[in-house]
Amino acid sequence: MEEQIDPRSGFCVSNSVFYSKRKPLPLAPNNALDVTTFISSRAHRGTTAFIDAATGRHLSYSQLWRAVEGVAGSLWDMGIRKGNVVLVLSPNSIDFPVVCLAIMSLGAVITTTNPLNTTREIAKQIADSKPLLAFTTTLLLPKVTQAAPSLPIVLMDATTHPSIPDAKIVATLHDMAQKEPSAQRVRERVEQDDTATLLYSSGTTGPSKGVLSSHRNLIAMVQIVLGRFHAGDIETYICTVPMFHIYGLVAFATGLLASGSTIVVLTKFEMHDMLSAIQRFRATYLPLVPPILVAMLNNADAIKKKYDIGSLHWVLSGGAPLSKEVIEGFVDKYPNVTILQGYGLTESTGVGASTDSLEESRRYGTAGLLSPGTQAMIVDPDSGQSLPVNRTGELWLRGPTIMKGYFSNEEATTSTLDSKGWLRTGDVCYIDNDGFIFIVDRLKELIKYKGYQVPPAELEALLLTHPAILDAAVIPYPDREAGQFPMAYVVRKDGSSLSESQVMDFVAEQVAPYKRIRKVAFISSIPKNPSGKILRKDLIKLATSKL
């Protein structure tokens, strides 16, 4: 079998599988292992685990693991057992990781939700996931009590036990963390295949679904992160990514602790706070989404005058591939900073592909090489045929980070995961001669114009090259004759008087007739989710509400 794998692309002719070119993963052989134990047992020389950027409060490694043990013991006394679900509703904080590590160490399951979600959305997730307990903050408490009046609550940010009417507060995190370890506590055997997290996938394609990830998934993801971030070195990371997202939860709230690194936590994203934190704590790594990276590029001269960010060596971008202009512009303004990119889904525990050097990021538009231990197939969505290099089809992934399935949703699970463990990503991609993955579009977002498939991302990229366009999104617009046609929402640059017909003509000159934009609307900003993906379904609703 080995001899049939092309060392350049990783493609194997006999089974049409692409294999990762990265160093293989050292998978943990012990089956009775939870992710918390895996992280806490790694040897390192680090001393400070977390720093709260706003208050400067530090949490050392010894304080962290003592607190985790205390919270786990308290949860056990409250009756939380293996398989029980616990809800965490909180902004980023240095307490968030303590809660998550404690829950997972018992074999209990974390479900997180976005603090911006409405009470109705939170109630829906509670009804679906059935948590026995919730951790939240004083500010977010009303959302939990309105969503589930009888749900017992632990307050994460109070030192005394407040009496708040209508809230079933059973403890404070402060008191739980102080609990002395008990010799009496029976430790249940947690296995790698047990569920660790139940995170709801962003629902950019239909209603959001609960993704079941195992301890094995999380341990593999932690190992990939450690390998990618040269984890022998003790680095300082700024955590701007939300910890309720798979990537924030597994990398920044938990995984990087295995390397002894220091994580500086920002409660919410503010450009000034982020840049000040880099200067104050001499941060070396900064994860961000493309819009922040573009803002750093556009304001580079002012930023460099006001802040000393000379300690910064790495920027990690995810959510959408960066263009040549952005990469080269950034390298020009910040010559000591290397841009790395990543691609992953909640269903693949946040990993799938990455670029691990500037040279790899300079394959403009790529999502990177397959992550260690990960295999891919490119499958023709119509014929089901698996395709070779440079052919476009749906990306399927298989490997140790692929989810167990969707929570109590057999139908969604079988349509996404096949019996051999392949995950259908819904992303239309091709893999080039050197094994680099290029994402062309979302399968479900392809616009079907008279039987032709039009990828909106391609038209968006083209629109962004127009000097008077600041941002753009393209959606399918229903049409009796064509089925659908491409419609563009455009954000004009300040002072521009660009007209609808000018936008349409600009595109028409550069694309095949079936790809032409046939309707344009101007808008003040394009709606996007926290990771920078365009919320096309919101725009579709806006466009079709007028029909």
C-alpha positions in Angstrom: 0.0 0.0 0.0 2.8 2.4 1.0 4.4 2.4 -2.4 1.2 3.7 -4.0 1.1 6.9 -2.0 2.5 9.8 -4.0 4.9 11.5 -1.6 4.2 14.9 -3.2 0.4 15.0 -3.0 -0.2 12.3 -0.4 -2.7 10.7 -2.9 -3.0 6.9 -3.0 -4.2 5.6 -6.4 -5.5 2.2 -5.1 -8.1 3.7 -2.8 -8.4 7.4 -3.9 -7.5 8.6 -0.3 -5.3 11.6 0.4 -3.0 10.9 3.4 -1.5 13.6 5.6 2.1 14.6 4.8 2.6 15.9 8.4 4.5 13.9 11.1 2.2 11.1 12.4 0.4 11.6 15.7 1.6 9.8 18.8 -1.8 8.5 19.9 -2.3 7.8 23.6 -2.4 4.0 24.0 -4.1 3.9 27.4 -7.9 3.5 26.8 -8.8 4.6 30.3 -7.8 8.2 29.9 -9.7 11.5 30.1 -8.5 14.7 28.4 -8.0 16.5 31.7 -5.6 13.8 33.0 -3.9 13.8 29.7 -3.2 17.5 29.8 -2.3 17.7 33.5 0.2 14.8 33.3 2.3 16.4 30.6 5.7 17.6 32.0 6.7 21.2 31.3 8.6 24.1 32.8 5.7 26.6 32.8 4.7 28.5 36.0 1.8 30.9 35.0 -1.2 29.3 33.3 -3.6 32.2 32.9 -3.6 36.0 33.1 -6.8 38.1 33.1 -5.9 40.9 30.7 -8.3 43.4 32.3 -7.3 42.9 36.0 -3.8 41.4 35.7 -5.0 38.5 38.0 -2.7 35.5 37.5 -3.5 31.8 38.0 -0.4 29.6 38.4 -0.3 26.0 37.3 -0.4 24.8 40.9 -3.4 27.0 41.7 -5.1 25.9 38.5 -4.9 22.1 39.2 -5.8 22.6 42.9 -8.9 24.5 41.8 -9.8 21.9 39.2 -9.5 19.2 41.8 -11.7 21.2 44.2 -14.4 21.9 41.7 -14.4 18.2 40.5 -14.8 17.1 44.1 -17.7 19.6 44.7 -19.4 18.4 41.5 -19.1 14.8 42.7 -20.7 15.8 46.0 -23.6 17.5 44.1 -24.2 14.2 42.4 -22.7 14.9 39.0 -21.6 11.6 37.4 -20.1 10.3 34.1 -22.4 11.1 31.2 -24.3 13.9 32.9 -24.5 17.1 31.0 -23.4 20.5 32.5 -24.1 23.8 30.8 -21.4 26.6 30.8 -22.8 30.1 29.8 -20.0 32.6 30.3 -17.8 35.0 28.4 -14.1 34.2 28.3 -12.5 34.3 31.7 -9.7 32.6 33.6 -12.3 30.6 35.5 -13.9 29.1 32.3 -11.0 26.6 31.9 -11.2 25.5 35.5 -14.9 24.6 35.1 -14.4 22.7 31.9 -11.4 20.7 33.1 -13.2 19.7 36.2 -16.4 18.6 34.4 -14.4 16.5 31.9 -12.2 14.9 34.6 -15.4 13.3 36.0 -16.5 12.0 32.6 -19.4 14.5 32.7 -20.2 16.3 29.4 -19.8 20.1 28.8 -22.3 21.9 26.7 -21.5 25.6 26.0 -23.6 28.4 24.5 -22.8 31.8 23.1 -23.5 34.6 25.7 -25.1 36.6 22.9 -27.7 34.0 22.3 -31.3 35.0 23.2 -33.2 33.4 26.1 -35.3 31.5 23.5 -32.1 30.0 21.8 -30.7 29.0 25.2 -34.0 27.4 26.3 -34.0 25.4 23.1 -30.4 24.1 23.7 -31.3 23.3 27.4 -34.4 21.4 26.3 -32.2 19.4 23.8 -29.1 18.7 25.9 -30.9 18.3 29.3 -28.1 19.6 31.6 -28.3 18.9 35.4 -26.5 22.0 36.4 -25.4 25.4 34.9 -22.3 27.5 35.5 -22.9 31.2 34.6 -22.1 34.8 35.7 -24.2 37.3 37.5 -24.8 39.3 34.4 -26.0 36.3 32.4 -28.0 34.8 35.2 -31.4 36.2 34.0 -30.9 34.4 30.7 -30.5 31.0 32.4 -33.3 31.5 35.0 -35.8 32.6 32.2 -34.7 29.8 29.9 -34.9 27.1 32.7 -36.3 28.3 36.0 -35.7 25.1 37.9 -32.1 24.5 36.7 -29.5 24.6 39.6 -26.9 27.3 39.0 -23.3 27.8 40.1 -22.2 31.5 40.0 -18.7 31.9 38.5 -18.0 35.5 39.5 -19.3 35.9 43.0 -17.3 35.3 46.2 -20.4 35.3 48.5 -23.6 33.4 48.1 -26.0 36.0 46.8 -29.8 35.6 47.3 -31.3 36.4 44.0 -35.1 35.8 43.8 -36.2 33.2 41.2 -32.6 31.9 40.8 -31.8 28.4 42.1 -28.2 29.2 43.1 -26.6 26.2 44.7 -22.9 27.3 45.0 -20.2 29.7 43.9 -17.2 28.6 41.9 -15.1 30.4 44.5 -16.3 28.1 47.3 -16.1 24.9 45.1 -12.5 25.6 44.1 -11.5 25.8 47.8 -12.7 22.3 48.6 -10.0 20.1 50.0 -9.3 16.8 48.0 -11.2 13.9 49.6 -9.8 10.5 50.0 -13.3 9.0 50.0 -14.2 10.1 46.4 -14.6 7.1 44.1 -13.1 7.9 40.7 -15.2 6.5 37.9 -13.3 5.0 35.0 -13.4 7.4 32.1 -12.5 6.0 28.7 -11.3 7.7 25.6 -14.5 6.9 23.7 -16.7 8.5 26.3 -18.3 11.8 25.3 -16.5 14.9 26.6 -18.3 17.8 24.9 -21.6 18.5 23.3 -21.1 21.7 21.3 -23.8 23.1 19.0 -22.5 23.6 15.5 -22.9 27.2 14.2 -25.9 26.3 12.0 -24.7 28.2 9.0 -26.4 25.4 7.2 -29.9 25.0 8.7 -30.7 24.5 12.4 -27.8 24.1 14.8 -27.1 20.5 16.0 -25.3 19.1 19.0 -21.9 17.7 18.1 -20.7 14.8 20.3 -16.9 14.8 20.7 -15.1 12.1 22.7 -12.0 12.4 25.0 -10.1 10.6 22.2 -11.2 13.4 19.8 -10.0 16.1 22.2 -6.7 14.4 23.1 -5.9 14.0 19.4 -6.7 17.7 18.8 -4.5 18.7 21.8 -1.6 16.7 20.3 -2.1 18.4 16.9 -2.1 21.8 18.5 1.0 21.0 20.5 2.9 19.8 17.4 1.8 22.8 15.4 2.7 25.4 17.9 6.2 24.0 18.6 5.1 23.3 22.1 8.4 22.6 23.6 8.8 26.3 23.9 6.9 28.2 26.6 5.0 30.9 24.7 2.5 33.6 25.7 -0.8 33.4 23.8 -3.5 36.1 23.6 -6.9 34.4 23.8 -9.3 36.4 21.7 -11.2 33.4 20.4 -14.4 32.5 22.2 -14.0 29.6 24.7 -17.5 28.4 23.9 -16.3 27.5 20.4 -14.6 24.3 19.8 -11.2 25.9 18.9 -11.2 28.3 21.9 -12.3 25.5 24.2 -9.9 22.8 23.1 -6.8 24.9 22.3 -6.9 28.0 24.5 -9.1 27.0 27.5 -7.4 23.6 27.9 -5.0 22.1 25.3 -2.1 24.6 25.4 -1.8 24.1 29.2 -0.1 20.8 28.3 2.9 22.8 27.0 3.3 25.0 30.0 2.4 28.1 28.1 0.8 31.3 29.5 -2.7 32.3 28.1 -3.7 35.9 28.5 -7.5 36.0 28.4 -9.6 38.9 27.0 -13.2 38.8 28.2 -14.4 40.5 25.0 -12.7 41.6 21.8 -11.6 45.2 21.7 -8.7 46.2 19.4 -7.1 48.5 22.0 -7.3 45.9 24.8 -5.8 43.2 22.5 -2.9 45.4 21.4 -2.2 46.7 25.0 -2.2 43.1 26.2 0.4 42.1 23.6 2.6 45.0 24.8 2.0 44.5 28.5 2.5 40.7 28.7 5.0 40.4 25.8 2.7 38.0 23.9 4.2 35.8 21.1 1.1 34.2 19.6 -2.1 35.9 18.5 -5.1 33.9 17.1 -7.7 35.9 15.2 -10.4 36.0 12.5 -9.7 37.6 9.1 -11.6 40.9 9.8 -9.3 41.7 12.8 -6.2 40.8 10.7 -7.4 43.2 8.0 -8.0 45.9 10.6 -4.4 45.4 11.9 -3.1 45.8 8.3 -5.2 48.9 7.5 -4.2 50.7 10.7 -0.6 49.3 10.9 1.2 52.7 11.0 -1.0 54.1 13.8 -0.7 50.8 15.7 3.1 50.7 15.6 3.3 54.3 16.7 1.1 53.7 19.7 1.9 50.1 20.8 5.1 48.1 21.2 4.1 44.7 19.7 7.6 43.6 18.9 7.2 40.4 21.0 4.6 39.1 18.6 6.0 36.3 16.3 2.9 34.4 15.1 -0.6 35.2 14.0 -3.1 32.4 13.6 -6.0 33.1 11.3 -9.0 30.8 10.8 -12.6 31.1 9.5 -11.8 32.0 5.9 -8.7 31.8 3.7 -6.7 35.1 3.4 -6.0 36.7 0.0 -2.6 37.4 -1.5 -3.1 41.2 -0.9 -3.8 40.7 2.8 -0.9 38.2 3.4 1.7 40.3 1.5 0.4 43.6 3.0 0.7 42.1 6.5 4.2 40.7 5.9 5.3 44.1 4.6 3.9 46.0 7.6 4.8 43.4 10.3 8.0 41.7 8.9 8.7 39.7 12.2 5.3 38.1 12.3 4.5 34.8 10.6 0.9 34.2 9.4 -0.4 30.7 9.9 -3.9 29.6 8.7 -6.2 26.8 9.8 -9.3 25.1 8.6 -11.6 22.9 10.7 -15.2 22.3 11.8 -16.9 21.6 15.1 -17.5 18.1 13.7 -13.7 17.6 13.3 -12.9 19.1 16.7 -11.7 22.3 15.1 -8.9 20.7 13.0 -8.6 19.4 9.4 -5.9 21.4 7.6 -3.4 24.1 8.3 -0.4 26.1 7.0 2.5 25.9 9.4 4.9 28.4 7.9 4.9 31.6 5.9 6.0 29.7 2.8 2.9 27.4 3.1 0.6 30.4 3.7 2.0 31.9 0.5 0.0 29.2 -1.4 -2.5 32.0 -1.7 -6.1 30.9 -1.0 -5.1 27.5 0.5 -6.6 26.1 3.7 -3.3 24.2 4.1 -2.0 20.6 4.3 -4.0 17.9 6.0 -3.6 17.8 9.8 -1.5 14.9 11.2 -3.4 11.6 11.3 -6.1 13.0 9.0 -7.2 11.5 5.7 -9.2 13.1 3.0 -11.3 12.1 -0.1 -12.6 14.5 -2.7 -16.0 13.1 -3.8 -18.1 14.1 -6.8 -21.4 15.1 -5.2 -23.5 13.8 -8.2 -21.8 10.5 -9.0 -20.3 9.7 -5.6 -17.0 8.9 -7.4 -13.8 9.7 -5.5 -11.5 12.1 -7.4 -7.7 12.5 -7.9 -5.6 15.7 -7.5 -6.8 19.0 -9.0 -10.4 17.8 -9.3 -13.1 19.6 -7.5 -15.7 17.8 -5.3 -16.9 17.6 -1.7 -14.2 17.2 0.9 -14.6 14.1 3.2 -12.4 13.8 6.3 -11.5 10.8 8.4 -9.2 10.6 11.5 -9.0 10.6 15.3 -10.6 14.1 15.6 -13.9 13.3 13.8 -16.9 13.5 16.1 -18.9 10.5 17.4 -22.1 12.0 15.8 -24.9 14.4 16.4 -26.7 14.2 19.7 -30.0 12.3 19.5 -30.3 13.0 15.7 -29.8 9.8 13.9 -30.9 11.2 10.6 -28.4 14.1 10.6 -25.6 11.7 11.8 -26.1 9.1 9.0 -26.3 11.8 6.3 -23.0 13.4 7.6 -20.9 10.4 8.8 -20.7 7.2 6.8 -20.1 3.7 8.1 -16.4 3.8 7.5 -15.9 7.0 9.6 -15.8 9.5 6.8 -17.2 13.0 7.6 -18.9 14.8 4.7 -17.8 18.4 5.3 -20.2 20.1 2.9 -17.2 22.1 1.6 -16.4 22.0 -2.1 -12.6 21.7 -2.5 -9.7 20.4 -4.6 -6.3 19.2 -3.5 -3.3 20.3 -5.6 -0.2 18.3 -6.7 1.6 19.2 -3.4 -1.3 18.2 -1.1 -2.6 21.7 -0.4 -6.4 22.0 0.1 -8.3 24.8 -1.6 -11.9 25.5 -0.5 -14.0 26.6 -3.5 -17.3 26.9 -1.6 -19.9 25.4 0.6 -21.8 22.6 -1.1 -25.1 23.8 0.3 -24.4 27.4 -0.7 -23.8 26.8 -4.4 -26.2 28.8 -6.5 -28.0 26.7 -9.1 -28.5 28.9 -12.2 -30.2 27.0 -15.1 -28.5 23.8 -14.0 -25.1 25.5 -13.6 -23.4 25.6 -10.2 -22.2 29.1 -9.2 -19.9 29.4 -6.2 -20.8 32.6 -4.3 -17.3 32.8 -2.7 -15.7 33.2 -6.2 -18.0 36.2 -7.0 -17.4 37.7 -3.5 -13.6 37.5 -4.0 -14.0 39.2 -7.4 -16.2 42.0 -6.0 -13.7 42.7 -3.3 -11.1 43.6 -6.0 -13.3 46.6 -7.0 -11.7 49.8 -5.6 -15.1 51.2 -4.4 -16.3 48.1 -2.6 -15.5 47.6 1.1 -17.3 44.2 1.6 -19.7 42.0 -0.3 -21.8 38.8 0.0 -23.5 36.9 -2.8 -26.6 34.8 -2.3 -29.0 32.8 -4.4 -32.1 34.8 -5.4 -35.2 32.7 -6.5 -36.2 33.0 -10.1 -39.0 31.2 -12.0 -37.1 30.8 -15.2 -33.5 30.2 -14.0 -34.3 28.5 -10.6 -31.9 30.9 -8.9 -29.5 33.7 -9.9 -26.7 35.4 -8.0 -27.6 38.5 -6.1 -24.9 40.7 -4.4 -25.1 42.6 -1.2 -22.5 45.3 -1.4 -20.9 47.7 1.2 -19.6 50.8 -0.6 -16.5 52.5 0.6 -17.1 56.0 2.2 -17.8 58.6 -0.4 -18.4 56.1 -3.2 -21.4 56.6 -5.4 -21.1 53.2 -7.1 -24.4 52.2 -8.8 -26.1 48.8 -9.1 -25.4 48.6 -12.9 -21.7 49.5 -12.4 -21.4 46.5 -10.0 -23.2 44.2 -12.5 -21.0 45.4 -15.4 -17.8 45.0 -13.4 -18.6 41.3 -12.8 -20.1 40.6 -16.2 -16.8 41.6 -17.9 -14.9 38.9 -16.0 -17.0 35.8 -15.6 -19.0 33.3 -17.7 -22.5 34.5 -18.5 -24.2 32.1 -16.1 -22.1 33.5 -13.2 -23.2 37.1 -13.7 -24.7 39.1 -10.8 -28.3 39.9 -11.8 -29.4 41.9 -8.8 -27.6 44.3 -6.4 -28.5 45.8 -3.0 -26.4 48.2 -1.0 -26.1 47.5 2.8 -24.2 49.1 5.6 -22.4 45.9 6.8 -22.4 42.2 5.9 -23.7 40.0 8.8 -21.1 37.4 10.0 -20.8 34.9 12.7 -18.1 35.1 15.5 -15.6 33.2 13.3 -16.0 35.6 10.4 -18.2 33.4 8.1 -20.9 35.3 6.2 -24.4 34.6 7.5 -25.9 34.0 4.1 -29.2 32.7 5.4 -29.8 36.0 7.1 -29.2 37.8 3.8 -31.4 35.3 1.9 -34.2 36.0 4.4 -33.7 39.8 3.9 -33.8 39.5 0.1 -36.8 37.1 -0.1 -38.9 38.9 2.6 -39.7 41.5 0.0 -41.0 39.0 -2.6 
